Every structure is written in C-alpha cells, then in structure tokens.
Amino acid sequence: MNLLLIALCALAQSPDMGAIRERIKDPAQVFPVFQELMAAGEYGTAHKLLSPEAMKRIPFEAFYIAFASYEPPRRLVAALRVHASGDGKVRLCSPEFGVTRDIRIQKFLSIYTLDFTSDDIEFLKGRPMAWYRLQVKRADGWHYAYPPDWTYAPLARGCVCGK
C-alpha cells in the first residue's frame, strides 16, 4: 500500500508533458520551459528539450553533472531572460551575471528544441564562477556561510544587449 502511495505521489509531481508540448510550439517559450524544469529538478525532462544532435553531443550524464553538481549554473539558468527569438536562435541575457548569449533553437516536427553546443554547456558551467568569486570577495573570503541579511552582488548593472 505504501509503495502505491509513493508511486501516485511521484506521478502527481511529474510535469505535464502535454502542456509542455503545447508551450514549446512557440520558440520564445522553449527556454522558459527549460528554466522551469531545471528549477523543479527535472533534469531528465529538461534534457529531452535538447535537439537530437545536442543530445548526441551532450549525453545526459554530462548534462546532469554540469547542472546538479553545484548551485551557480542553476542560478545562472534561473537568472537568464529571453530578450529576442527568431532566425533559429534565442538571445538570453542576465544583468546579475553580466552576460548575453545567443543559443540556437531548432524546429523538430512541430516543436522547438534547444540546440546546445558543448561551448554553451561550458559557458553555463564556467561563467557563474566569476559571479561566485565576486560573492566570496564581498563576503571577506567566506565561501559557504553568508550573513542572514546577505544580498548577492550583480556582475553588471544592466543587460549587455541594452534591453
């Protein structure tokens, strides 16, 4: 009986794939859906939003390690905003991290997928380190414990693309 309840709870928490499929028919929605899945810890479903070529280039294990190993890459993904979409790409910006990055998107049947390259994954893993170093510097060298009233310091005041 307990096993049945656990299985039902897992089903209730799984993402609604029909709703996701409808949203990613719009190229401007594919990255926000990706963000929501990453925030929910649904790395497997988020990986499925990659194009078939990107899935070959970036196996799930490498994808999982890149995002689940430490907080800054997940924070960067959460902080990115879609500032433009079209011409087979989506422009992502974050003033907090001081970045603008164009990510390729690809139409697959009737939906859009993210066509991450290995460089995109390295960017999402590596760029947060500059942000993290700034936080440590502002915290007088403290790495893991910040005061209760702590606020993160942004790397830039505005978006690099000007929006």
Contacts in CASP RR format, 6 or more apart in sequence:
PFRMAT RR
TARGET T0000
AUTHOR 0000-0000-0000
METHOD contacts of the structure
MODEL  1
MNLLLIALCALAQSPDMGAIRERIKDPAQVFPVFQELMAAGEYGTAHKLL
SPEAMKRIPFEAFYIAFASYEPPRRLVAALRVHASGDGKVRLCSPEFGVT
RDIRIQKFLSIYTLDFTSDDIEFLKGRPMAWYRLQVKRADGWHYAYPPDW
TYAPLARGCVCGK
14 42 0 8 1.000
15 37 0 8 1.000
15 40 0 8 1.000
15 42 0 8 1.000
15 45 0 8 1.000
17 45 0 8 1.000
20 33 0 8 1.000
20 45 0 8 1.000
21 111 0 8 1.000
23 29 0 8 1.000
23 32 0 8 1.000
23 33 0 8 1.000
24 30 0 8 1.000
24 33 0 8 1.000
24 49 0 8 1.000
24 111 0 8 1.000
24 112 0 8 1.000
24 113 0 8 1.000
25 110 0 8 1.000
25 111 0 8 1.000
25 112 0 8 1.000
26 112 0 8 1.000
27 85 0 8 1.000
27 86 0 8 1.000
27 88 0 8 1.000
27 90 0 8 1.000
27 105 0 8 1.000
27 107 0 8 1.000
27 112 0 8 1.000
28 82 0 8 1.000
28 85 0 8 1.000
28 90 0 8 1.000
29 112 0 8 1.000
30 49 0 8 1.000
30 90 0 8 1.000
30 105 0 8 1.000
30 111 0 8 1.000
30 112 0 8 1.000
30 113 0 8 1.000
30 114 0 8 1.000
31 80 0 8 1.000
31 82 0 8 1.000
31 90 0 8 1.000
31 92 0 8 1.000
31 103 0 8 1.000
31 114 0 8 1.000
32 82 0 8 1.000
33 49 0 8 1.000
34 46 0 8 1.000
34 49 0 8 1.000
34 77 0 8 1.000
34 114 0 8 1.000
35 77 0 8 1.000
35 78 0 8 1.000
35 80 0 8 1.000
37 43 0 8 1.000
37 44 0 8 1.000
37 45 0 8 1.000
37 46 0 8 1.000
37 49 0 8 1.000
38 46 0 8 1.000
38 67 0 8 1.000
38 74 0 8 1.000
38 77 0 8 1.000
38 78 0 8 1.000
39 74 0 8 1.000
39 78 0 8 1.000
43 60 0 8 1.000
43 63 0 8 1.000
43 64 0 8 1.000
43 67 0 8 1.000
43 68 0 8 1.000
44 60 0 8 1.000
44 64 0 8 1.000
46 63 0 8 1.000
47 55 0 8 1.000
47 60 0 8 1.000
47 63 0 8 1.000
47 64 0 8 1.000
49 113 0 8 1.000
49 114 0 8 1.000
50 58 0 8 1.000
50 63 0 8 1.000
50 113 0 8 1.000
50 114 0 8 1.000
50 115 0 8 1.000
50 116 0 8 1.000
51 106 0 8 1.000
51 108 0 8 1.000
51 113 0 8 1.000
51 114 0 8 1.000
51 115 0 8 1.000
51 116 0 8 1.000
52 108 0 8 1.000
52 113 0 8 1.000
53 106 0 8 1.000
53 115 0 8 1.000
54 113 0 8 1.000
54 114 0 8 1.000
54 115 0 8 1.000
54 116 0 8 1.000
54 117 0 8 1.000
57 116 0 8 1.000
57 117 0 8 1.000
57 118 0 8 1.000
58 116 0 8 1.000
58 118 0 8 1.000
58 121 0 8 1.000
62 121 0 8 1.000
63 121 0 8 1.000
66 73 0 8 1.000
66 121 0 8 1.000
66 124 0 8 1.000
66 125 0 8 1.000
67 73 0 8 1.000
67 74 0 8 1.000
67 77 0 8 1.000
67 124 0 8 1.000
72 128 0 8 1.000
72 129 0 8 1.000
72 131 0 8 1.000
72 132 0 8 1.000
73 124 0 8 1.000
73 125 0 8 1.000
73 126 0 8 1.000
73 128 0 8 1.000
75 128 0 8 1.000
75 131 0 8 1.000
76 94 0 8 1.000
76 97 0 8 1.000
76 99 0 8 1.000
76 124 0 8 1.000
76 127 0 8 1.000
76 128 0 8 1.000
76 131 0 8 1.000
77 124 0 8 1.000
79 94 0 8 1.000
79 96 0 8 1.000
79 97 0 8 1.000
80 92 0 8 1.000
80 93 0 8 1.000
80 94 0 8 1.000
80 99 0 8 1.000
80 101 0 8 1.000
81 92 0 8 1.000
81 93 0 8 1.000
81 94 0 8 1.000
81 159 0 8 1.000
82 90 0 8 1.000
82 91 0 8 1.000
82 92 0 8 1.000
83 91 0 8 1.000
83 92 0 8 1.000
83 93 0 8 1.000
83 100 0 8 1.000
83 159 0 8 1.000
83 161 0 8 1.000
83 163 0 8 1.000
84 90 0 8 1.000
84 91 0 8 1.000
84 161 0 8 1.000
84 163 0 8 1.000
85 91 0 8 1.000
85 105 0 8 1.000
86 105 0 8 1.000
88 104 0 8 1.000
88 105 0 8 1.000
88 106 0 8 1.000
89 102 0 8 1.000
89 103 0 8 1.000
89 104 0 8 1.000
89 105 0 8 1.000
90 102 0 8 1.000
90 103 0 8 1.000
90 105 0 8 1.000
90 114 0 8 1.000
91 100 0 8 1.000
91 101 0 8 1.000
91 102 0 8 1.000
91 161 0 8 1.000
92 99 0 8 1.000
92 100 0 8 1.000
92 101 0 8 1.000
92 102 0 8 1.000
92 103 0 8 1.000
93 99 0 8 1.000
93 100 0 8 1.000
93 101 0 8 1.000
93 159 0 8 1.000
93 160 0 8 1.000
93 161 0 8 1.000
93 163 0 8 1.000
94 159 0 8 1.000
95 154 0 8 1.000
95 156 0 8 1.000
95 157 0 8 1.000
95 158 0 8 1.000
95 159 0 8 1.000
96 131 0 8 1.000
96 152 0 8 1.000
96 154 0 8 1.000
96 155 0 8 1.000
96 156 0 8 1.000
97 127 0 8 1.000
97 128 0 8 1.000
97 130 0 8 1.000
97 131 0 8 1.000
97 154 0 8 1.000
97 155 0 8 1.000
97 156 0 8 1.000
98 154 0 8 1.000
98 155 0 8 1.000
98 156 0 8 1.000
98 158 0 8 1.000
98 159 0 8 1.000
98 160 0 8 1.000
99 127 0 8 1.000
99 160 0 8 1.000
100 159 0 8 1.000
100 160 0 8 1.000
100 161 0 8 1.000
101 120 0 8 1.000
101 123 0 8 1.000
103 114 0 8 1.000
103 115 0 8 1.000
103 116 0 8 1.000
103 120 0 8 1.000
104 114 0 8 1.000
104 115 0 8 1.000
104 116 0 8 1.000
104 117 0 8 1.000
105 112 0 8 1.000
105 113 0 8 1.000
105 114 0 8 1.000
105 115 0 8 1.000
106 112 0 8 1.000
106 113 0 8 1.000
106 114 0 8 1.000
106 115 0 8 1.000
107 113 0 8 1.000
130 155 0 8 1.000
131 152 0 8 1.000
131 155 0 8 1.000
134 153 0 8 1.000
134 155 0 8 1.000
135 146 0 8 1.000
135 152 0 8 1.000
135 153 0 8 1.000
136 142 0 8 1.000
136 143 0 8 1.000
138 153 0 8 1.000
139 146 0 8 1.000
139 150 0 8 1.000
END
